[in-house]
């Protein structure tokens, strides 16, 4: 009897092992490009951050963690870090909230709603370079459209991108304008997946709009909210085009983010080691943001 049990157990283990090998075989085509184009470069970037390579010399020295120590001892790094967090929070939260509100509005049977959806989504498929050029003209302090509209209602003209106070809000407005329609599309799909019976039952019970939003809509679209929060956070951390075209990181470094600092360090100062250390820090910040967002999402869903 014991011998039969051992034989059966061995057959089960062999079958599980065979199934694992089959599963690994199916995953292998995806693991190869993942390793070549993501894991491999990430490991090389970390190794590069431990050197003093200048992009030109054939030789370099291993300086270990000196690049990181110099970054953390530089007060300008913390200012750049604050700018990055300011831009990330300022561009992600309005895009997520605005996308949800637009989706709720355009999910109703309104005349011409497909046209409105197309117009709102169109900035996402517009090249960022072209859009940033148009917005930089609109926010021009002397000849811009925004200040012209302000003058029509007797409001004072603002310096916008030439001011260290208003430059970052300008870049945030451009970023939110581009991602708003993209977030709206995902929320429209999520709202279509909510059964109408739930809203009908709530309507019969006399539940008002805000209660339905809080207790029905928000919990049921929370997976979409988590997805958009993570993806938009990563996009905000790697934002470059709008900053380079509108402000070039200025004025006086007011819009210099970590990625822009990475660009300047690598391709203007030719310090590949320090630039790689900045890239690793960006990766760690993105990972921390993702972990926090996953934790908040699980806690919110559990609470609901």
C-alpha positions as CSV (number, residue, x, y, z in Angstrom):
1,X,0.0,0.0,0.0
2,X,2.8,2.4,0.9
3,X,4.6,1.5,-2.3
4,X,1.5,2.3,-4.4
5,X,1.2,5.7,-2.6
6,X,4.8,6.5,-3.3
7,X,4.4,5.6,-7.0
8,X,1.2,7.7,-7.3
9,X,3.0,10.6,-5.6
10,X,5.9,10.3,-7.9
11,X,3.6,10.3,-11.0
12,X,1.9,13.5,-9.7
13,X,5.2,15.2,-9.2
14,X,6.4,14.2,-12.6
15,X,3.2,15.5,-14.2
16,X,3.5,18.8,-12.3
17,X,7.1,19.1,-13.4
18,X,6.1,18.4,-17.0
19,X,3.3,21.1,-16.8
20,X,5.8,23.6,-15.4
21,X,8.2,22.9,-18.2
22,X,5.4,23.4,-20.8
23,X,4.3,26.6,-19.1
24,X,7.9,27.8,-19.1
25,X,8.1,27.0,-22.8
26,X,5.1,29.1,-23.5
27,X,6.6,32.0,-21.5
28,X,10.0,31.7,-23.1
29,X,9.2,33.8,-26.2
30,X,8.1,36.7,-23.9
31,X,11.0,36.2,-21.5
32,X,13.7,36.6,-24.2
33,X,12.8,40.1,-25.3
34,X,12.1,41.1,-21.7
35,X,15.6,40.0,-20.7
36,X,17.3,41.5,-23.7
37,X,15.6,44.9,-23.8
38,X,14.7,45.5,-20.1
39,X,16.5,43.3,-17.5
40,X,19.8,43.3,-19.3
41,X,20.0,47.1,-19.9
42,X,18.8,47.7,-16.3
43,X,21.7,45.6,-14.9
44,X,24.1,47.3,-17.3
45,X,22.8,50.7,-16.2
46,X,23.4,49.8,-12.5
47,X,26.9,48.7,-13.4
48,X,27.5,51.9,-15.3
49,X,26.4,53.9,-12.3
50,X,29.3,52.5,-10.4
51,X,31.8,54.0,-12.9
52,X,33.2,57.3,-14.0
53,X,32.8,56.7,-17.7
54,X,32.5,59.9,-19.8
55,X,31.1,58.4,-23.0
56,X,34.4,59.1,-24.9
57,X,37.2,57.3,-23.2
58,X,38.0,53.6,-23.8
59,X,38.9,53.1,-20.2
60,X,37.0,54.0,-17.0
61,X,37.3,53.5,-13.2
62,X,35.0,51.7,-10.8
63,X,34.0,54.4,-8.2
64,X,31.4,52.2,-6.6
65,X,28.7,54.4,-5.0
66,X,30.4,57.7,-5.2
67,X,28.0,58.9,-7.9
68,X,25.1,58.3,-5.6
69,X,26.8,59.9,-2.6
70,X,27.6,63.0,-4.7
71,X,24.0,63.3,-5.8
72,X,22.6,63.1,-2.3
73,X,25.1,65.6,-1.1
74,X,24.1,68.1,-3.8
75,X,21.3,70.5,-2.8
76,X,20.3,71.0,-6.4
77,X,19.5,67.3,-6.6
78,X,16.8,67.7,-3.9
79,X,15.3,70.6,-5.8
80,X,15.2,68.5,-8.9
81,X,13.6,65.7,-6.9
82,X,10.9,68.1,-5.6
83,X,10.2,69.3,-9.1
84,X,9.8,65.7,-10.3
85,X,7.3,64.9,-7.5
86,X,5.5,68.2,-8.1
87,X,5.1,67.5,-11.8
88,X,4.2,63.8,-11.2
89,X,1.4,64.5,-8.6
90,X,0.2,67.6,-10.5
91,X,-0.2,65.8,-13.8
92,X,-1.4,62.4,-12.7
93,X,-4.2,63.3,-10.2
94,X,-6.0,65.8,-12.5
95,X,-5.7,63.4,-15.4
96,X,-7.3,60.5,-13.5
97,X,-10.0,62.6,-11.9
98,X,-10.8,64.5,-15.0
99,X,-10.8,61.4,-17.1
100,X,-13.3,59.8,-14.8
101,X,-15.6,62.9,-14.8
102,X,-15.5,63.2,-18.6
103,X,-16.3,59.5,-18.9
104,X,-19.3,59.8,-16.6
105,X,-20.5,62.8,-18.5
106,X,-20.0,61.3,-22.0
107,X,-21.3,57.8,-21.0
108,X,-24.8,59.2,-21.1
109,X,-26.9,59.4,-24.2
110,X,-26.0,62.9,-25.3
111,X,-26.3,64.3,-28.9
112,X,-22.9,64.3,-30.6
113,X,-21.2,62.4,-27.7
114,X,-19.0,60.4,-30.2
115,X,-17.8,63.7,-31.7
116,X,-16.9,65.0,-28.2
117,X,-15.1,61.7,-27.3
118,X,-13.1,62.0,-30.5
119,X,-12.2,65.7,-29.9
120,X,-11.1,65.0,-26.3
121,X,-9.1,61.9,-27.2
122,X,-7.4,63.6,-30.2
123,X,-4.5,65.3,-28.1
124,X,-3.3,61.8,-27.2
125,X,-2.6,60.9,-30.9
126,X,-1.1,64.3,-31.6
127,X,2.7,64.4,-31.5
128,X,3.9,65.9,-28.2
129,X,6.5,68.1,-30.0
130,X,3.9,69.8,-32.2
131,X,1.5,70.2,-29.3
132,X,4.1,71.7,-27.0
133,X,5.1,74.2,-29.7
134,X,1.5,75.3,-30.0
135,X,1.1,75.6,-26.2
136,X,4.3,77.5,-25.9
137,X,2.9,80.1,-28.3
138,X,-0.4,80.2,-26.5
139,X,1.4,80.9,-23.2
140,X,3.8,83.5,-24.7
141,X,3.8,86.4,-22.2
142,X,3.7,89.2,-24.8
143,X,1.8,87.7,-27.8
144,X,0.1,84.6,-26.4
145,X,-3.5,83.7,-26.8
146,X,-4.0,83.1,-23.0
147,X,-2.9,86.6,-22.0
148,X,-4.9,88.1,-24.8
149,X,-8.1,86.3,-23.4
150,X,-7.1,87.6,-19.9
151,X,-7.0,91.2,-21.3
152,X,-10.5,90.8,-22.6
153,X,-11.8,90.3,-19.1
154,X,-9.5,92.8,-17.5
155,X,-7.2,90.3,-15.9
156,X,-3.5,91.0,-15.6
157,X,-1.1,89.3,-18.0
158,X,1.1,86.6,-16.4
159,X,4.7,85.7,-17.3
160,X,3.9,82.0,-17.6
161,X,6.9,79.9,-18.8
162,X,9.3,82.8,-18.2
163,X,8.5,82.8,-14.5
164,X,9.8,80.2,-12.0
165,X,6.4,80.3,-10.3
166,X,4.2,79.6,-13.3
167,X,6.5,77.6,-15.6
168,X,5.8,74.2,-13.9
169,X,1.9,74.8,-14.0
170,X,2.3,75.5,-17.7
171,X,4.1,72.2,-18.3
172,X,1.5,70.4,-16.1
173,X,-1.4,71.9,-18.1
174,X,0.1,70.6,-21.4
175,X,0.7,67.1,-19.9
176,X,-2.9,66.9,-18.5
177,X,-4.4,68.1,-21.7
178,X,-2.7,65.3,-23.6
179,X,-3.5,62.5,-21.2
180,X,-7.1,63.5,-20.2
181,X,-8.8,61.9,-23.2
182,X,-6.6,58.7,-22.9
183,X,-7.8,58.2,-19.3
184,X,-11.4,59.0,-20.4
185,X,-11.3,56.1,-22.9
186,X,-10.3,53.6,-20.3
187,X,-12.9,54.8,-17.9
188,X,-15.6,54.6,-20.6
189,X,-14.7,50.9,-21.1
190,X,-14.9,50.4,-17.3
191,X,-18.2,52.1,-17.0
192,X,-19.7,50.0,-19.9
193,X,-18.7,46.9,-17.9
194,X,-20.9,47.9,-14.9
195,X,-24.3,46.2,-15.1
196,X,-27.2,48.6,-15.5
197,X,-29.2,46.5,-12.9
198,X,-27.0,47.9,-10.1
199,X,-27.8,51.5,-11.0
200,X,-31.5,50.7,-11.6
201,X,-31.7,49.2,-8.1
202,X,-30.0,52.2,-6.6
203,X,-32.4,54.5,-8.4
204,X,-35.4,52.6,-7.1
205,X,-34.0,52.9,-3.6
206,X,-33.6,56.7,-4.0
207,X,-29.8,56.8,-4.0
208,X,-28.5,60.2,-5.2
209,X,-25.7,60.8,-7.7
210,X,-22.9,61.3,-5.2
211,X,-23.8,58.1,-3.2
212,X,-23.9,56.1,-6.5
213,X,-20.5,57.6,-7.4
214,X,-19.0,56.7,-4.0
215,X,-20.5,53.3,-3.4
216,X,-21.0,51.9,-6.9
217,X,-18.9,53.6,-9.6
218,X,-15.6,54.3,-7.7
219,X,-15.3,50.7,-6.3
220,X,-16.2,49.0,-9.6
221,X,-13.7,51.1,-11.6
222,X,-10.9,50.9,-9.0
223,X,-8.9,48.4,-11.1
224,X,-8.9,51.0,-14.0
225,X,-7.9,53.7,-11.5
226,X,-5.0,51.6,-10.3
227,X,-3.9,50.9,-13.9
228,X,-4.1,54.6,-15.0
229,X,-2.3,55.8,-11.8
230,X,0.6,53.4,-12.3
231,X,1.0,54.0,-16.1
232,X,0.5,57.8,-15.9
233,X,3.0,58.0,-13.0
234,X,5.6,56.2,-15.1
235,X,4.9,58.5,-18.0
236,X,5.2,61.6,-15.8
237,X,8.6,60.4,-14.5
238,X,9.9,60.0,-18.1
239,X,8.3,63.2,-19.4
240,X,10.8,65.1,-21.5
241,X,9.5,66.6,-24.8
242,X,7.1,69.2,-23.3
243,X,9.8,70.3,-20.8
244,X,12.5,70.6,-23.4
245,X,10.4,72.6,-25.9
246,X,8.5,74.9,-23.5
247,X,11.0,75.7,-20.7
248,X,14.3,73.8,-21.4
249,X,14.3,73.0,-17.7
250,X,14.1,76.7,-16.7
251,X,13.8,79.3,-15.7
252,X,16.6,78.9,-13.2
253,X,15.9,75.1,-13.0
254,X,12.3,75.5,-11.9
255,X,11.1,72.8,-14.3
256,X,14.2,70.6,-14.3
257,X,13.0,67.1,-13.5
258,X,15.2,64.0,-12.8
259,X,14.8,62.8,-16.4
260,X,15.8,66.2,-17.8
261,X,18.8,66.2,-15.3
262,X,19.6,62.8,-16.6
263,X,19.6,64.1,-20.2
264,X,21.8,67.1,-19.3
265,X,24.3,65.0,-17.3
266,X,24.6,62.4,-20.0
267,X,24.6,64.3,-23.3
268,X,25.7,67.8,-22.3
269,X,28.1,67.1,-19.4
270,X,29.1,63.6,-20.7
271,X,29.1,62.0,-17.3
272,X,27.6,58.6,-18.1
273,X,28.2,57.2,-14.6
274,X,26.3,59.9,-12.8
275,X,23.5,59.9,-15.4
276,X,23.1,56.1,-14.9
277,X,22.8,56.7,-11.2
278,X,20.0,59.2,-11.8
279,X,18.3,56.6,-14.1
280,X,18.4,54.0,-11.3
281,X,16.9,56.5,-8.8
282,X,14.1,57.2,-11.3
283,X,13.5,53.5,-11.5
284,X,13.4,53.2,-7.7
285,X,11.0,56.1,-7.4
286,X,8.7,54.6,-10.0
287,X,8.7,51.3,-8.1
288,X,7.9,53.0,-4.8
289,X,5.0,54.9,-6.4
290,X,3.7,51.6,-7.9
291,X,3.9,49.8,-4.6
292,X,2.1,52.6,-2.8
293,X,-0.6,52.7,-5.4
294,X,-1.1,48.9,-5.3
295,X,-1.3,49.1,-1.5
296,X,-3.8,52.0,-1.5
297,X,-5.9,50.3,-4.1
298,X,-6.2,47.0,-2.1
299,X,-6.9,49.0,1.1
300,X,-9.6,51.0,-0.6
301,X,-11.3,48.0,-2.2
302,X,-11.2,46.1,1.1
303,X,-12.7,49.1,2.9
304,X,-15.5,49.3,0.4
